[in-house]
Amino acid sequence: AQKITQTQPGMFVQEKEAVTLDCTYDTSDQSYGLFWYKQPSSGEMIFLIYQGSYDEQNATEGRYSLNFQKARKSANLVISASQLGDSAMYFCAMREGNRDDKIIFGKGTRLHILP
Amino acid sequence: EPEVTQTPSHQVTQMGQEVILRCVPISNHLYFYWYRQILGQKVEFLVSFYNNEISEKSEIFDDQFSVERPDGSNFTLKIRSTKLEDSAMYFCASSEALLGGYSYEQYFGPGTRLTVT
């Protein structure tokens, strides 16, 4: 079974609009961490935001926020006021357990921002 | 801001040759990882390394792969006899162990694109 599911292989969004990238996860651990990474066409992996399973508040980092719905095992990324530079591949990922363990990635969503 | 560095950025090698991919993790980090991403696919975990030994490895990380921390700064991934299917982007990552052994962020390097011909 997939640990991380990203159901949107691609999305087109008009510049300045908000966009939500979907992510659901599957784990039986009580303690886990959820990540979003951005991968532009140049290939590097850029960390965007992190949510711990015990964090009560949704994580926010500038224009990025993580809509964490624990009961639904959902960790959607919301980008407000999208910019052309947001065009990239976005990966949702999870670290199970409460230690420095591997990160499991989803298949990604390719986001295209239209001018 | 400290960052993970990787060399080379792109390596082309012939099938059957040995390659060594190099990484310099962030200096105070204690946990190190290698991931790979075949073109157009998701990022896959290969191996994690802590306290000079492998802490976990995936089924991809077979006997053809090895990792080493030869000195206090470098972290290397060696592929002994490359195959066509080893062509991929290889990412090194590191994380810091905070008090209590818990940290949350893995910092990725820019990747090495390996092309096996």
HADDOCK unambig.tbl for C-alpha pairs under 7 A between the chains (distance, minus, plus):
assign (segid A and resid 44 and name CA) (segid B and resid 110 and name CA) 4.49 0.50 0.50
assign (segid A and resid 44 and name CA) (segid B and resid 111 and name CA) 6.26 0.50 0.50
assign (segid A and resid 45 and name CA) (segid B and resid 108 and name CA) 6.07 0.50 0.50
assign (segid A and resid 45 and name CA) (segid B and resid 110 and name CA) 6.72 0.50 0.50
assign (segid A and resid 98 and name CA) (segid B and resid 102 and name CA) 6.27 0.50 0.50
assign (segid A and resid 99 and name CA) (segid B and resid 101 and name CA) 6.37 0.50 0.50
assign (segid A and resid 99 and name CA) (segid B and resid 102 and name CA) 5.17 0.50 0.50
assign (segid A and resid 99 and name CA) (segid B and resid 103 and name CA) 6.80 0.50 0.50
assign (segid A and resid 100 and name CA) (segid B and resid 102 and name CA) 6.68 0.50 0.50
assign (segid A and resid 100 and name CA) (segid B and resid 103 and name CA) 6.43 0.50 0.50
assign (segid A and resid 102 and name CA) (segid B and resid 45 and name CA) 6.61 0.50 0.50
assign (segid A and resid 102 and name CA) (segid B and resid 48 and name CA) 6.92 0.50 0.50
assign (segid A and resid 105 and name CA) (segid B and resid 42 and name CA) 6.55 0.50 0.50
assign (segid A and resid 105 and name CA) (segid B and resid 43 and name CA) 5.93 0.50 0.50
assign (segid A and resid 105 and name CA) (segid B and resid 44 and name CA) 6.97 0.50 0.50
assign (segid A and resid 106 and name CA) (segid B and resid 42 and name CA) 6.38 0.50 0.50
assign (segid A and resid 107 and name CA) (segid B and resid 41 and name CA) 6.57 0.50 0.50
assign (segid A and resid 107 and name CA) (segid B and resid 42 and name CA) 4.69 0.50 0.50
assign (segid A and resid 108 and name CA) (segid B and resid 42 and name CA) 6.75 0.50 0.50
